Amino acid sequence: MAKNKNNQAIWNTRIKKKTSKFFEKVGSSIEIDKRLYKEDILGSIVHVEMLFKQKIISFKIKNKIIYGLKKIEKEISKNNFEFNKEYEDIHMNIEKKLFQIIGEDAGYIHTARSRNDQVITDFKMWIKSANKEIDNNLEKIIKSTLKLAEKNIETVMPGLTHLKNAQPISLAHYFMAYIEIFKRDKKRLSNNIENLNECPLGVAALSGTSFNIDRHYTSKKLGFSHPTNNSIDTVSDRDFVLDFLFSVAVCSMHISRIAEELIIWNSDGFNLIQLSDKIVTGSSIMPQKKNPDLLEYLRGKSSLTFGNLFSMLAILKGLPLSYFKDMQDDKEIVFKSYDILINSLKIFDEILKNISPNKEKMFELADSGYVTATDLADYLVKYHSMSFRKAYQKTAEIVNMAEKKKKKLKELKIDDLKKIEPKLTSEVLKVFNLKNSINSKKSYGGTSFENVKRMIMKYKKNK
């Protein structure tokens, strides 16, 4: 095996004294960025192919380097690679190993590039893959939500505002709201990929290179649409990191809101849903307890993704243009947020498959709180030529009367209603039926059963 004659830090010729152990410890990022090894090796392979194409290196050297890189990739994938903190990061660990495998020809690999453009290229490729993985998990959640909605089109529940009964709605319509939420998350991910789809490789440290490289070639080979336009901006840019962290934070927030709602619905005070034993835990002291710990986990983890976004904003806020060591933390922050969200999405999909509505309790709660009052006001406008404000006042008087009598609206007699509005006939009583109320909401995006069925079919066809 060829021996590397300078098996030390690459800048050892210039920096005479050995780095202190403490600085070596805090300065090393290999435990974090070794996660980028596939992207780093792919980027290096494409880079040397371009160097050969441009007649900067020979065919023999190109093949030797690619052979060594592929061997290193196999070693890492099989956990047979020893990462060394003395070499700081994934880039130098791979380069040093390449020297051991093919000898001094490994030194050509870094021609016309810097770790500055190298790491951004690796990181952009990784974030593209991460966006796609998140998108795949969101698709699974949408599919699970559709199945749940399809089973509950005519399940009546109370629509709440301020956690107070407002109007009756279809439970399926409520679940379909989740799909709209996650569709927006998917759109953000798609926008992220479009925004970062510029290849940094070839801008070197900050000013470009004097070598006759072909950045359009490397961009295409690495799956980017085109190379970046300004070398200084390229090594300074972490907007794509902020975009990713923001998208993760927003998606986490959505999951947290839904988790909180399901916790409330599962509480003894509401009792609107049941959670399977697969997704609850018990108490160490109270034998009867079944706790929604997984939902609470989802609610709590969102705060960490918010913190990661704020941390990255704080790192960048005081940095001039170009590259600084401060940026080293971007990868750890991103990896943590990604791991949290992927776990949360998988957990949430499992929860969706293990909840069941308490349909009788939902209907019972929907049938209280005068939830058809707005239907009565609308009826007065449509059939008795009232302005909505006058109809609102008349309806409020009727609600007050029902409350005083301790009756539901549907329990009032027509004679009771006539005392407040003499024009009313027994025809008005149908507006107090919950399903009639739901089915009257036929405006696009409304909760009528037919609307919900059409929307479910629309989403199923688009799969």
N, C-alpha and C positions, 0 to 999 in steps of 0.2 A: 504494500500500500504506500502510495506517495505520501511523504511527510511535509506538512506545512512548516516552512522555515520561520514563519513569524506567527506562531500560534498564540497571539496576544491580541489586545484591542488594536483595531486597525490604525488608530492614531498614535500608536506607541512610539513611532519614530519622532514625532513632534512633542508629545507629552512624556517626559522622562521618568517621572515618579509614578509608582504603581498607585492606582486608585485605592483610597481607604476602604476597608471592609464595610464600614457603615454606609459610605456613599454608594458603594457598589450595590449594597442591599436596597437602598431607597431609590437609586437611579435605574435599577434594572426593571424592565417591564415584561420580561419573558414569560412570567407566570400568567400574565394577562394576554399578551398579544400572540402567544403560541397558537391561539385559537384561529389565527389568520394563516396558518401554514399552507393550506390548499391554495388560497388566493395568492399568497406570496410566490409559491412555486409556479403557478400558472402564469403570473405576471412576468416572472423571470424567464420562463420558457419562450413566451411571446417576444420578450425584449431581445433575447439573443437571436431568435429567428429573424427579427427585424435588422439586427446588427449584421447578420450574414447577408441578408437581402441587399443591404446598402453597401456591402463590401467593406465593412468595418472590421469584421472578424472572418476567419477562414471557415470553410465547411467542416474541417476536422475539429476545430475548437468548438464550434456550435454543437456538433454531435456529442462531443465529450461532456460539455456542460449539461445538455439535456439528459444524457444518460445518467449523470450524477444526480441531477435534480429529481428525476423519476425514482431513482433508488432511495433518495432521502425521503420522498413522499411515502414510499412503501414502508420504510422504517418507522416513520411517525405514525402512520395509520395503524400499524401493528404494535404500537407502544414499545418499539425497540430503539427509540431515539433518546439520547441523553441531552436534555437541555441544560445549558451552562449559563449561570447568571453573570459570569465574567464577560460574556459577549452581549449583554444588555437585552437584546430584543430578538424577535423571530428572524429578522433579516440577517443579522450577523451570525446567529447560530447556524442558519442554513448555509451561509457563505463559508464559514469556518469548516463545516462538515464537508462541503464541496471540495475545499482544499485537500482534506484528508483522502478523499476518494479519487480525485483526478489530478491532483498536484497543482503546480503553479498556473496552469491554464485557467483555473478557477478565477484568477484575478481579472480576467476579461469581462466577467459577468456584470461588473458595476460600471462599465464604460457607458458614458452619456446618461447617467442617472444618479440620483442621490437617494438617501433614505427618506428625504422629505417627500419627493414625488412617489416613491415606492410605497410608503405607508398609506398615503392618501388613496392611491390606486387600489391597494389591498382592501382598505377600509370601505371604499365605495362599492367594490364588488361584494364584500360581505354584507353590507347593508342592503344591497339589491336583493340578495338571496334571503335575508331576514324579512324584508318586506313581503316577499312572495310566500314565505312560510307562514307569516301572520295572516296573510290573505287566505291561504288554504284553510287555516283553522277557523277563520271567520265564515268561510263557505260552509264548513261543517255545522257551525252554530246556526246559520241561516236555514240549513236543511232540517236540523232538529226542531227549530222553531216553527217551520212550515208544517211539520208533522203534528206538532202540538196544537197549532192553530186549526188545522183541518179537522181535528177531533172535537173542537170546541166552538164551532161557528155559532151554534144556537145556545151556547151557555151564557146565561145572563149574569152580569155582575154590575156592581155600582161603579160608575166612573167617579173618581174623587178629585176634588180640588181643595187645597188646604187640608187634606185628609178628612174632608167632610163630604158626605154623599152629595153628588151633583146631578148626574143624569145616568140612566141605565145604558149600558153598552154591551157589545158582544165581547166575551173573553178573547175570542180569536182576534178581534180587532186590536185588543190590547197587545197581544203577542206580536201582531204584525208591526206594531210600533217599534219593537226591537229590531225587526228586519230593516226598517228605514234607518235606524241608528247605526247599525253595523254596515249598511251600504255606504253611509257617509264615511265611516272609518276606512272602508275599502277604497273609496275615492281618494282619500288623503294618501293612502299607501301608493296608489297609482300615480298620483301627482309627485310624490317623493321620487319615484323611480325616474319619471320624466325629467325632474329638475336636476337630478344628480348624474344624468346620463352623458356627462362629458369626461373624457379620459385625462387624468393628470399626468400620466407617464410621459417622461421626456422633457419636463420643465426643469428637471434637476433640482438644485438647492433652492434657487429663487429666480435665476436670470435666463434659464434656457441652457443650451449647450452649443459648442462650436462644431460638434460632429454632424455629419449630414444624415440625420435620422429621419424616419418617416413616421410621424405621429398618427397620421390617418390610418396607416397599416395596423399599428398596435391598438388603436381605438376600436377598429372593426373586429380584430381578432379577439379582443377582450369583451366584446359585447356592448361597447359604448357607441353612441351615435356619431360622435365627433370629438376631437381633442379640445381641451380648454383653450381659451383665447389669450390669457394673460398669465405669465409665469409667476408673478408676485402674488396675484390674487389666488392662484391655484394652491400655493403652499400655505396661504393664510386662511383659506376658506374652510369653515366648519359649519356653514349654513345647512349642509345636507345632514349633519349630525343633529343640529337643532330641530330640523324638520322631522327627523325620525323620532327624536325624543318627545317632541310635541305630539306627534301622531300616537305614540305609545301612551302618553299621559292622557290624552283625550279618550282613547279606547278604554284605558283602565278606569277612567272616571265614569264612562258609560256602564261598565260592568259593575262598578261600585254602586251606582244609583239603582240599577236593577236588583243587585244583591240586597240592598237595604229594603227595597220594596217587597221582595220575597220574604225577607226576615219578618217584616211587619205582617204580611199576609199569613205567615206561618205561626205568628204569635197567638197565644190563647185568647187574646182580646178580639182578634179578627177571625182566626181559624178558617181562612179561605182556601188554603192549600195544605196538602199532606206531603211530607218529605219521606222518601223511602229510607229504610234503615241503612242503605248503602252510603248515604250522604249526610248522616248525622252522627253525633258522638254522645256519650253518656256523661254522667256526673260521678265524681269520686265519693260523694256523700249522699246524694239524693237519687234513690233507685229509679224513680219514675221519669227522670229527665231524658229528653231527646233534644239535643242542642244543634242548631244550624251552624256548626263551626266552619264548614266550608264556605258558606255564604259570608260569614264574618271575616274569614281569611281574605276573600276577594275584596271586601270593603276596606280592609286594613292595608292591603298591599298597594292599593292605588296611591297612597300617600308617598310611598317610596319612589314611584315613577315621577310624581310631581317634583320631589326633591332633586332627583337626578337632572331633570330639565332645568331647574333653577341653578343647580351647581354648574352646569355647562354654560349657561348665560353669564354667571358670575365670573367664570374663568376667562371668557372671551371679552368681557366688557372693557377691560383696561389694556388689552393687547394692541400694540401697533401692528401694521402689516408685516408679513413674512412669518417665519416659523420660530416658535419658542417652546421650551421644555414644558411650559404650562399645559400645552396641548396633549401631552402624553396621557393625561387622565381621561381623555375623551373615550377611549376604547373600553376601559373598565366601566365607565358610566353607562355606555350604550349596551354592553353585554349584560349588565345587571338588569337594566330596564327590559331588555328583550326577554331574558329568562323569566322575569316576573310575569310579563304579559303572556308568553307562550303557556306557562303553567296555569295562569288564570283562565285563558281561553279553553284549555283542555278540561279544567275543573268545571267551568260554566257549562260546557257541552254535556258533561256527565250529569250535572244538576238538572238540565232541561229534560234529560231522558228519565229522570227519577223524581219528578214532581207530578202530583195529580190534584186537580181542583176539587174542592168540596162544593159541588154544584148546588146542593140544597141550601147550604149556608150562604153562598154567593147570592142566590135568588132572594133569600130571606133578607139579607142586608140591603140588596137593591130595592126591595119592596118597602123600605122605611126611609124616613127623611124627606118625604115629599118630592121625590126625584122627577116626577112627571109634571111639576109646576110649569116649567118652560113650555111643555107641550100644550098646556092649557092656555098660556099667554099667546102662543102661536095660533092656536085655534081661534081665539077671539079676534086676532088680526085678520085671519084668512076668511072667516065666515061671518063676522059681525062688523066689518069695516072700521075697526078701531086702530088708532096709532099704537105702535108697540108700547110706548110709555104708559098710555092709558090702560092697555091690556095688562101690563106689568102690575100696575096699581090694583086693578080688579083681582088679579090672581093672588097678589099678596094678601088681600083681604080674605080671600077664600082659604088660603093657607093658615092665616091667623085663626079663622073660625074652626078649621079642622084641628088645629093645635089645641084650641080651647076645649073642644069636644073630645080631645084625645082619640081622634080617629085618623085613619089614613085617608088620602084624597079619594081613593076608589071606594071607600066606605061611606062617603057622603051621599045623601039622596039628592035627586034633582031639585026637590023643593028647597033643600038647604042652599044649593047653588043659585037658585032663582032669587033668593032674598038679596043677593049681592048683584046679580046680573039677570034681570027678568027675561031677557031675550033667549036665554039658554034653553035647550031641549034635551031630552034624554040621549040624543045623538052624541052629546059632548062626553058622556061617560067612557066612551071607547078610548079617549086619549089617556086615560089613567092605566091602561093595560101596558105592562112593561115591554112586551114584545112588539106591540103596535108602536110604542114610542121609539124603539130601536129601529124598526123597519121604516119609520117615517124619515130617518136621517139618510136620504138618498143622494144628497149632494156628493160630488166626487171627493173621495177620501173620507166619507162619512161611515158610520158604524152599521148601517143596514146589513142584514144577513146576505142579501144579494151582492152588495158592494164587496163584502169581505170574500165571498166565494169567487167573484171575478178577480180580485186582487191575488188571491191564492193561486188561481189558475195562471194568472199572468206571470207570477214568479216561478211557478213550476215549468212553464214553457220556456222561460229564459235560461233555465239550467243547462 
